Amino acid sequence: MDKLMDSPWFLRIMALLLAFLLFFSVKADEDAVNSANNGTITEEIEDVELEVFYGDTNLMVSGLPETVDLTISGPTSTVQTARQLKDFTLFVDLRNMTIGEHRVPIQTENFSEQLRVQINPAFVDITIEERVTQEFRIDPEMNERLLQEGFVLEEITADPNSVTVTGPKSVIDAISFVKATVTGEQGVNESFTTEARVRVLANDLTKLENVEIEPEVVKVSVEIQEYSKEVPVVIKENGTPPTGIRIDELIPSSKTVRVYGPKNAVDPLNEYVVEVNTGVITPTDTTIETELKAPKGTTSVTPADMTVEAEITVDETVEAPDGVEKPEVSENSSS
C-alpha cells in the first residue's frame, strides 16, 4: 500500500480526480447563479408617459391619456434593467390620420426582444378636430362665506378682464363660463388684490380639459366694505325758539345718511332721527351744527356730522332779548 501511494502514477491520478471534483463543484455554483438570474419575473410600471407623433398644428387631438400603465415579463436581469433605465418609449402615431374619430393602438419602442410587454389600455379612442382660438370674458368670483360677519363684497374685478382659449372646436363650443376664483382664509374684512388661476367650465360647471389658456393666471382686485344701508333723515325739533322767532322749516345738509354695522342691526332701520335744538337760533344765526351718532348695535354713520339750516320768521313787534340784535328786515320777513 505504501508503495502504491509512493507511485508517481497514483499521485497523478489522484490530482486529476481532485481537479474534476473542483471543476464540477464550481460549475454547479455558476449554473445555480445563472438559473437565478435567468428566471422569469413580471413587473408593473405605472404612469408611463405617452408620446404623440402628430405634425399638423391646425388640428388638435382629444381623448388621449397623458400616461398609461405597463406590465413587462422576462428574465430577471432584463426586467430590472428596463425598470431602472426606462429608456423605452410608448407612443401613438397620428401623422396619417384625418379629422374624425379613431381607435389607435399604443406602440412601443426600444424594448428587449426577451421581454413580453402589455399596455393598459392597449388601444385609445381619440377625436381629431379643428384647432380653434377664441376670446372669453373672465367672471371673477369669491365665496362670500370667507368674509367676516358684517362685511360685504362690494366689487370684484380681473386684470386683464379677458383671456384667449385654444382647443378642439367641440371643447371651445362647450365653454359656458370662464372663472377666476379667489380663495383664502375666513375672516376677510378689508379690500385686497391677489392672483387667481383661470378655469373654463361647461354649462354643468365641470372643468374642461385639453385647452390652452392665455394668460393662465390673472390679478383679481376685491373691494370689501362693511355692511351698510342708506336711510332717510328725519328732523326732530328739540327745544324752544327764542321769543319772536317762528321756525318755518328745518333743512338738513343731507337728506339721507348711511349706517354701517351688522346686518341684523342695520336692516331694521327705516329712518335716522336728527334732533335739533332750536333754542340756539337767533335772528342773525340760523345754522345749527349737530353730531351724528351711530344707532344702537351699529358701528358708524356717515356723514359724521350735519348742518341744519332754519328758515324763520321774526316778529318785529316783539322786543329781542338782551344781547340779541334784530336783523334789519321788514316785519314778517324770512331770513
C-alpha positions as CSV (number, residue, x, y, z in Angstrom):
1,M,0.0,0.0,0.0
2,D,2.8,2.4,0.9
3,K,4.5,1.5,-2.4
4,L,1.2,2.4,-4.3
5,M,0.9,5.8,-2.6
6,D,4.5,6.5,-3.4
7,S,3.9,5.7,-7.1
8,P,4.0,8.8,-9.3
9,W,1.1,7.5,-11.3
10,F,-1.1,7.2,-8.2
11,L,-0.4,10.8,-7.3
12,R,-1.2,11.9,-10.9
13,I,-4.5,10.0,-10.9
14,M,-5.5,11.5,-7.5
15,A,-4.6,15.0,-8.7
16,L,-6.7,14.5,-11.8
17,L,-9.7,13.3,-9.7
18,L,-9.5,16.3,-7.4
19,A,-9.3,18.7,-10.4
20,F,-12.5,17.1,-11.8
21,L,-14.3,17.4,-8.4
22,L,-13.3,21.1,-8.1
23,F,-14.4,21.8,-11.7
24,F,-17.9,20.3,-11.3
25,S,-18.3,22.0,-7.9
26,V,-17.6,25.4,-9.4
27,K,-19.8,24.6,-12.5
28,A,-22.7,23.7,-10.3
29,D,-22.4,27.0,-8.4
30,E,-22.3,29.0,-11.7
31,D,-25.3,27.2,-13.0
32,A,-27.3,27.9,-9.9
33,V,-26.4,31.6,-10.1
34,N,-27.3,31.7,-13.9
35,S,-30.5,29.9,-13.2
36,A,-31.5,32.5,-10.6
37,N,-30.5,35.4,-13.0
38,N,-32.4,33.9,-15.9
39,G,-35.6,33.2,-14.0
40,T,-38.8,34.9,-15.4
41,I,-40.4,37.7,-13.4
42,T,-43.3,40.2,-14.0
43,E,-43.2,43.8,-13.1
44,E,-45.8,46.6,-13.4
45,I,-44.8,50.1,-14.1
46,E,-47.5,52.7,-13.6
47,D,-48.0,56.2,-15.2
48,V,-45.6,55.8,-18.1
49,E,-45.7,59.0,-20.2
50,L,-47.4,58.5,-23.6
51,E,-45.9,60.4,-26.5
52,V,-47.8,61.6,-29.5
53,F,-46.5,61.9,-33.1
54,Y,-48.6,64.4,-34.9
55,G,-47.4,67.2,-37.2
56,D,-50.4,69.3,-38.2
57,T,-50.6,72.4,-35.9
58,N,-54.0,73.4,-37.3
59,L,-55.6,70.3,-35.7
60,M,-56.0,69.1,-32.1
61,V,-56.5,65.7,-30.6
62,S,-58.7,64.9,-27.6
63,G,-59.2,61.6,-25.8
64,L,-55.5,60.8,-25.3
65,P,-54.4,59.9,-21.8
66,E,-51.2,61.5,-20.6
67,T,-49.9,58.3,-19.1
68,V,-50.6,54.5,-19.3
69,D,-49.7,51.5,-17.2
70,L,-47.1,49.0,-18.4
71,T,-46.5,45.3,-17.5
72,I,-43.3,43.6,-18.6
73,S,-42.3,40.0,-18.2
74,G,-39.0,38.2,-18.9
75,P,-35.6,37.4,-17.4
76,T,-35.0,39.0,-14.0
77,S,-31.9,41.0,-15.1
78,T,-33.6,42.3,-18.3
79,V,-36.8,43.3,-16.5
80,Q,-34.9,45.1,-13.7
81,T,-32.7,46.9,-16.3
82,A,-35.8,48.1,-18.2
83,R,-37.5,49.2,-15.0
84,Q,-34.5,51.2,-13.8
85,L,-33.4,52.8,-17.0
86,K,-36.8,53.4,-18.6
87,D,-35.1,54.0,-21.9
88,F,-38.1,52.7,-23.8
89,T,-40.9,54.7,-25.5
90,L,-44.7,54.3,-25.6
91,F,-46.4,56.3,-28.4
92,V,-49.3,56.8,-30.7
93,D,-48.6,57.7,-34.4
94,L,-51.3,60.0,-35.7
95,R,-49.4,61.5,-38.6
96,N,-51.5,59.9,-41.4
97,M,-54.9,60.4,-39.7
98,T,-57.7,62.8,-40.7
99,I,-60.3,64.8,-38.9
100,G,-62.8,62.5,-37.1
101,E,-62.9,59.7,-34.5
102,H,-60.3,56.9,-34.5
103,R,-59.3,53.9,-32.4
104,V,-55.5,53.7,-32.3
105,P,-53.0,51.2,-30.8
106,I,-50.3,52.3,-28.4
107,Q,-47.0,51.3,-29.8
108,T,-43.7,50.5,-28.2
109,E,-40.1,51.2,-29.0
110,N,-36.7,50.2,-27.6
111,F,-37.8,47.1,-25.6
112,S,-35.5,44.0,-25.4
113,E,-36.7,41.0,-27.5
114,Q,-36.6,39.0,-24.3
115,L,-39.4,40.9,-22.8
116,R,-43.1,40.4,-23.1
117,V,-44.9,43.8,-23.0
118,Q,-48.5,44.5,-22.1
119,I,-50.0,48.0,-22.1
120,N,-53.1,49.1,-20.3
121,P,-55.0,50.4,-22.2
122,A,-53.7,48.8,-25.4
123,F,-56.0,51.0,-27.6
124,V,-57.3,54.5,-27.2
125,D,-60.3,56.2,-28.7
126,I,-59.4,59.7,-30.0
127,T,-61.0,62.6,-31.8
128,I,-59.1,64.8,-34.3
129,E,-60.6,68.2,-34.6
130,E,-60.0,71.7,-35.9
131,R,-57.9,73.9,-33.7
132,V,-59.9,76.9,-32.6
133,T,-58.8,80.1,-30.6
134,Q,-61.5,82.3,-29.1
135,E,-61.5,85.2,-26.6
136,F,-63.7,85.0,-23.4
137,R,-64.5,87.5,-20.7
138,I,-63.4,86.4,-17.2
139,D,-66.0,86.2,-14.4
140,P,-64.0,86.7,-11.2
141,E,-65.6,85.3,-8.0
142,M,-65.1,84.8,-4.3
143,N,-67.1,82.8,-1.8
144,E,-68.7,85.4,0.4
145,R,-68.6,82.9,3.3
146,L,-64.9,83.9,3.6
147,L,-66.0,87.4,4.7
148,Q,-66.0,88.5,8.3
149,E,-69.6,88.9,9.7
150,G,-70.8,92.4,9.0
151,F,-68.8,92.8,5.8
152,V,-69.9,92.5,2.2
153,L,-68.3,92.1,-1.2
154,E,-68.7,95.5,-2.9
155,E,-66.9,94.8,-6.2
156,I,-64.6,92.2,-7.8
157,T,-62.6,92.8,-11.0
158,A,-60.0,90.8,-13.0
159,D,-56.9,92.3,-14.8
160,P,-56.9,91.5,-17.6
161,N,-60.6,91.0,-17.9
162,S,-60.5,88.5,-20.8
163,V,-58.4,85.5,-21.9
164,T,-57.9,83.7,-25.2
165,V,-58.6,79.9,-25.1
166,T,-57.3,77.5,-27.7
167,G,-58.5,73.9,-28.1
168,P,-60.5,71.5,-30.1
169,K,-63.7,73.0,-31.6
170,S,-66.0,70.8,-29.7
171,V,-64.4,71.9,-26.4
172,I,-64.4,75.6,-27.3
173,D,-68.1,75.4,-28.2
174,A,-68.8,73.7,-24.8
175,I,-67.4,76.6,-22.8
176,S,-70.1,78.4,-20.8
177,F,-68.1,80.0,-18.0
178,V,-64.6,81.3,-17.6
179,K,-63.9,81.7,-13.9
180,A,-61.1,83.2,-11.8
181,T,-61.8,82.1,-8.3
182,V,-60.3,83.8,-5.2
183,T,-59.5,81.5,-2.3
184,G,-58.2,82.2,1.2
185,E,-58.9,82.0,4.9
186,Q,-62.1,83.1,6.5
187,G,-62.5,86.5,8.3
188,V,-61.7,88.8,5.4
189,N,-62.6,92.4,6.4
190,E,-60.6,94.6,4.0
191,S,-60.0,95.1,0.3
192,F,-57.1,93.3,-1.4
193,T,-55.6,92.2,-4.7
194,T,-54.4,88.7,-5.4
195,E,-53.7,86.2,-8.2
196,A,-56.2,83.6,-9.4
197,R,-55.9,80.7,-11.9
198,V,-58.4,80.9,-14.8
199,R,-60.7,77.9,-15.4
200,V,-63.0,77.1,-18.3
201,L,-66.2,75.4,-17.4
202,A,-69.1,73.7,-19.2
203,N,-72.7,74.5,-18.6
204,D,-72.9,72.0,-15.7
205,L,-69.8,73.6,-14.2
206,T,-67.5,70.7,-15.0
207,K,-63.9,71.7,-15.8
208,L,-63.0,71.4,-19.5
209,E,-59.6,69.9,-20.2
210,N,-57.3,69.8,-23.3
211,V,-57.3,73.6,-23.7
212,E,-54.6,76.3,-23.6
213,I,-55.5,79.5,-21.7
214,E,-53.5,82.7,-22.1
215,P,-52.9,84.1,-19.6
216,E,-53.4,81.2,-17.2
217,V,-53.2,83.5,-14.1
218,V,-54.8,87.0,-13.7
219,K,-54.8,89.6,-10.9
220,V,-58.1,89.9,-9.1
221,S,-59.0,93.0,-7.1
222,V,-61.6,92.6,-4.3
223,E,-63.3,95.5,-2.7
224,I,-64.7,94.8,0.7
225,Q,-66.9,97.1,2.7
226,E,-68.7,97.0,6.0
227,Y,-72.4,96.2,5.6
228,S,-74.4,99.4,5.3
229,K,-77.8,100.8,4.4
230,E,-78.9,104.3,3.3
231,V,-81.8,105.7,5.3
232,P,-83.7,109.0,5.1
233,V,-83.1,111.8,7.6
234,V,-86.0,112.9,9.8
235,I,-85.6,116.2,11.7
236,K,-87.0,116.3,15.2
237,E,-87.2,119.7,16.7
238,N,-86.0,119.9,20.3
239,G,-86.0,123.0,22.5
240,T,-88.0,126.2,22.2
241,P,-87.1,129.1,19.7
242,P,-86.4,132.5,21.3
243,T,-89.3,134.9,21.7
244,G,-90.3,136.5,18.5
245,I,-88.8,133.8,16.2
246,R,-91.0,131.2,14.4
247,I,-89.5,128.2,12.8
248,D,-90.9,127.8,9.3
249,E,-88.7,124.9,8.2
250,L,-85.6,123.0,9.2
251,I,-83.5,121.9,6.2
252,P,-80.7,119.3,6.7
253,S,-77.5,119.5,4.6
254,S,-78.1,115.8,3.6
255,K,-81.5,114.1,3.1
256,T,-80.0,110.7,3.8
257,V,-77.3,109.0,5.9
258,R,-75.5,105.7,5.6
259,V,-75.4,103.5,8.6
260,Y,-72.8,100.7,9.0
261,G,-72.8,97.6,11.1
262,P,-74.1,94.0,11.4
263,K,-76.9,93.2,9.0
264,N,-79.3,92.3,11.9
265,A,-78.8,95.8,13.4
266,V,-78.8,97.8,10.2
267,D,-81.7,96.3,8.3
268,P,-84.4,97.2,10.8
269,L,-83.6,100.9,10.4
270,N,-86.1,102.8,8.3
271,E,-85.0,106.4,9.2
272,Y,-82.4,108.3,11.1
273,V,-83.7,110.9,13.5
274,V,-81.7,114.1,13.9
275,E,-82.6,116.1,17.0
276,V,-82.2,119.9,16.5
277,N,-82.0,122.3,19.4
278,T,-83.9,125.3,18.0
279,G,-83.3,127.2,21.3
280,V,-79.9,128.3,19.9
281,I,-81.3,130.0,16.8
282,T,-81.1,133.8,16.7
283,P,-82.4,136.2,14.1
284,T,-78.9,136.6,12.7
285,D,-77.7,132.9,13.2
286,T,-80.0,130.3,11.8
287,T,-77.4,127.5,11.2
288,I,-77.2,124.6,13.7
289,E,-74.3,122.1,13.7
290,T,-75.1,118.6,15.1
291,E,-73.0,115.5,15.6
292,L,-74.4,112.2,14.3
293,K,-74.1,109.2,16.4
294,A,-74.3,105.5,15.4
295,P,-77.7,103.9,16.3
296,K,-77.6,101.1,18.9
297,G,-76.0,97.9,17.6
298,T,-74.3,99.7,14.6
299,T,-70.7,100.8,14.3
300,S,-70.8,104.2,12.5
301,V,-72.8,106.6,10.4
302,T,-71.8,108.9,7.5
303,P,-71.7,111.8,7.4
304,A,-70.3,112.1,11.0
305,D,-72.0,115.5,11.5
306,M,-74.7,117.6,9.8
307,T,-75.7,121.2,9.3
308,V,-79.3,122.1,9.7
309,E,-80.5,125.4,8.3
310,A,-83.5,127.0,9.9
311,E,-85.9,129.1,7.8
312,I,-87.5,131.5,10.3
313,T,-89.9,134.4,10.6
314,V,-89.1,137.2,13.0
315,D,-91.9,139.2,14.7
316,E,-90.6,142.8,14.7
317,T,-93.2,143.8,17.3
318,V,-91.5,141.6,19.9
319,E,-88.6,143.1,21.7
320,A,-85.4,141.0,21.4
321,P,-83.8,139.6,24.5
322,D,-80.8,141.4,25.8
323,G,-77.6,140.9,23.7
324,V,-79.5,139.7,20.6
325,E,-79.6,142.0,17.6
326,K,-82.7,142.2,15.4
327,P,-82.0,141.8,11.7
328,E,-82.7,144.8,9.5
329,V,-85.7,143.3,7.8
330,S,-89.3,144.3,7.4
331,E,-92.0,142.8,9.6
332,N,-92.9,139.1,8.9
333,S,-90.0,138.7,6.5
334,S,-88.0,135.4,6.4
335,S,-84.2,135.2,6.9
